[in-house]
Amino acid sequence: MKIRTFQPGDDAAQVGVYNEAAAALPKFKPATLDEIRRRCHAPDFDPANRFYAEVNGLVVGYATFTGSGRVSYPWTRAGHEAAAGPLFDAVLQAMKARGMGRAFAAYRADWASQHDFFLKHEFAVAREMVNFVMDLAELPTPAARPSNAFSAVRAEDLPAILQMAPNVLRVQTPEQLGQHLLRNPYFPADAVFALRHKADAPPVAVGVIVANPAYANPKQVDAAMPCFRLGAFGTEGLTHKRINGMFSVLADVGRDVNPLALDMLGQAARRLETTDVETLAAQVPSDVPALLRFYKQYFRRQGSFPIYERTL
């Protein structure tokens, strides 16, 4: 058996391996060649991030990782399950060689074999990503906050936003946060707004509302699938599912965030008055109790998926 990195033509082989290996899993959705080819032609595609097991010139398994630290389960064809260990070891060694300090994986909670594999390889369930929805007709009555209390997020606000909840965000610098919030190719900068006590004061809460009719209806997606939702705080730098009506809020999680979050929710609803959005969507990590309590109180839980993590 030979373990090697990506070569032209491996995209087709990868489709065959995955569709054979995962076919019996709950809610299995077949991969398509077009889907894999799009990933292999994306600007950030790195062939050194994909490892393939080859036997007699045929690809019998593969495993991948991304620059964010996300790793895949090592998928193999029937009869070649022994390739899984060497494939995954190759992935982890490549990540260590690049100085990456942490690996994580996300799969459906009802995929038992994947769950057991990651636990056996020193991963632990670090959190769940919990998905919620709320019809705008169910919106709680917001407080009478003056409209001038809300304003655009500015570049000079970014350091303060980083300090609000550093354990939530997946970025470490104002530049990275600015790229995500203010220069995101999938939502405009005015989708992000801040609540301030004074016009020239730092924000005390920040919200995101994504409204795009080309994006998915939150009621028509499988909320147990391991999809990070575009606009949710805590998913920066990850591959996203684009959801119409996506709402997310960030505030100092060391305090009661509910009053601030309700103000941000009311402002988000006002910003949607000229759109066709009828349902809000949300996603929050379970290890941020202050934010989770807010969504549990005012939204309806849709589903969740676990995040497995380990230090390299």
N, C-alpha and C positions, 0 to 999 in steps of 0.2 A: 504493500500500500504506500502511496506517495501523497504527502501533504504539500500543497503549493498554493500560491495566490492566484488571483483572477487572470484569466486569459480570454481573448476573444472567442465567443461561442459558449462561454460558461453560463450566460444568461438563460439560454434555452435549457441547458442541463439543470440549472437551478430550479426552474419551473417544474420539471419532471420530478425531481427529488422531493420538493416540498409537497406537491400534490399527492404523491404516493404516501409520503410519511405522515401527513397530517389529515388524510381523508376521513379517518374514523373519529376525529375529535369533535366535540360539541360545537355547533354553529360554524363548522368548517366552511371557508370561502376559498374556492380555488384561485391560485395565482394565475396571472396571464402573462404571456410573453411581452405584450406591450407595456404592462405595469413594470416588470423587471427591467426592461430596456430603458424606460424613462429614468429609473433610478441610476442605471449604469451610464446614462448620458447627462446626469445632473451636474451642475458646475462644481459641486463639492464631492463628486464621486472620487474615491481613492481605491485603486485596485489592490493596494497593499492591505486594505481593511477586510478583504474577503478571502477565506481559505476554503480549499476544496480537497476532498479525499478522492484519489484516483486509483483504480484497480484495473490493470490491463488496458490502460488508455481510456477507461470510462469513468465519469464522475459518479460517485456513489454517495456523496455527502457534502455538506457545506456548513460553514458557520461564519458570522460576520460581526463587526463592531463599527461604531461610529465615533466621530470626534467628540461627541457629548458623553461618551462612556457607556452607551447602550450596547448590550451584546445580544446576539440571537442564541436561541437553543440550537445545538448542532443536529440538523436534520439529516437523516440517512435513509437509503433505500433498505427494504426488507432483506435480511441476511447480511447486512453490513453495519449492524449496530455497534460493532467494536470500533468503528471509525469515530464515534462520537467523542470519546475521551481525548484522543490525539488532536482532533479538530479544535476542541474547546481549549486545550492546553496551548495550542498555537495562537489562538486569539488572545488569551490572557498574557502570554509571553510577549506578544507584539505590543500590547497596551503598556506593559511594564517598561519595555524598551523605549517607548515614547515618553516616559515619565508620567503616565496617567495614574492617578492615585486611587481611583474608585471605578468599579464597574457596576452597572445595574441592568436589570431586565424587567420587561413588563409583558405578562401574558394573562389570558383569561383565568379567573379563579377556578373554573371547572376543568382546566387542563391539568389533570393530576400528574401525569408523567413529567411534564415540564416543571411543575411545582417540586416534585421529589428530586429531580435532577439538580435544580439550583440549590436546594437545601443540602444535598450531598456534596456539593462543590463549594461549601463554606459561605453561601449567600444566606441572608436572612430577610424575612419580610419586614421592610423598613417602614412601610406605610401603604395605605390604599389611596387611589385617586377616586374620589367620590363624585358622581355626576348628579346634577339636579336640573329640574325645570320648574317654571312658574308661568302660568298664563297671566298676561297683563291685567285681565279682568279680576284677578285675585290679589292684585297689588295692595299692600297695606297703605292706609292713608298716611302720606308723608308729612313731616313737620313743615311749618311755614318758614322755610329757610330762604332768605333773600337771594335773588338770582345772582347778584354780584359776588356772593360767597364762593361761586364756582368759576373757575377759569382754566385756561389751557395750561398744560404742563410745560415748563420751560427748561432749557438745558441746565440752568443754575439750580433747579429743584432736584436734580438727579442724585447728588450725594445724600440729601435728606431722605429721599425715597429709599435708598439703599439701607439706611439705618432704621427704617420703620420696622422691618421684619427680615433681618438678614438670613434667617434660617428658612425662609420661604423661597426667596429668589434664587435662581440658578446662575446668576451673573455676579461678578465681584467688583466690577469697575463702573463708574458713571458712563464711560464710553460704550461699554457693552449694553448697559441698560438703555442708553439713548438710541442705540441701533435697533433695539427691540421695540421700544415704545414710540419713538418719534420718527424712525425711518424704516418702518416695517413695510415690506412690499404687499402685505395682505390686508392691512387696514390703515386708514389715514391717521395722521398725527392728531387730528381733532376728534378721533374716537377715544382719546385719552383725556381725562379731565381731573382737576384737583379741587379739593375743598380747603379753604384757608380761613383763618379767623380774621385776618387783615389782608388787604390787597397785596402788600409787599412782604407778607410773612411766608415762611415755608409751608408747604401743604401738610395738613394733618391726616388726610386720606386721599387716595388716588383711585380712580375707577377707569375701567375700560368697557366700552359697549361697541360690539361689532355688529353692524347691520349691512348685510349684503344678500340680496335675494338669490344670488347664484350659489350661495353656500347652503349646506344641508339644513333641513328642518330638524330641530332637536328631538321631536317626537317620532321621527322616522329613522333614527340611528339606533344601533345596538349599544346600549350604554354599558354593557359588560365587556365590550371589546377594548383592548388596550390602546386606546387612541387619546393622545393628549390634545386638548381643545385649544384652538387658536385664541389668544387673548387672556387665558387664565394665568394669573400670577403663579409662579412656580413651575412654568413649563418653558421658560425662555431657552432658546437654542435647540429645542427638540422639534422633531417632525410632528406636524399638527394635523388635526382634523378641523376643517373650517366649518363653523356652525353659525347659522344666522340667528341673531339675537343673543349672542354670547355676552354675558356680564361677569365682571370680576372686580373685586375691591381689595385694596390693601390699606391697612392702618397699623398702628402700633399694637402688636398682639399682646403686649404686656398689660393692656387695659381692657375695659369692656368696649368691644368694637361695635356692638349693636347699634347704638345711636348714630355713630358716624356712618356705618354701613347702610342704615336705613335712609339717611340723607342722600348718599350716593345712589342708592336704588331709585329713589324718587327722581333725582336728576337724570338718571339713565332713561327712565320712563318718559320724561319730558322730551328728551332728545329723540325719542322714537315716535313722537306724535305725527311726524310727517312721513313715516315709513309704513310698510305693510306688516311689520313684525307684530305678531300676536302672542308669542311665547318667548320668555327669557330662558337661557340655558346657563349653567354654571358648572365649574369643576374646582374642587378644593382638596388638598392633601389632608389625610386624616390625622397627621401628627401636628396639626396647627389647631388646637382645640377651640381657640377663640373665634377663628373664622368658621370652623366647621359648625359650631353652635348656631351661628347666624344663619347659615344656609339651611340647616336642619329645621330651624324654627319657621322660616318663611317660604322655603321652596319644598318641592316634592322630590324625594330621592328617586333616581332612575335606576342606578346600578353602580358598580365599582369594579376596579381591578387592582391586583396587588403589584407592588414594586419590590423587587428583590435587589439587595445591594450587598457588596462586599468590598473590603479594602484590598488593594493589590500590593 
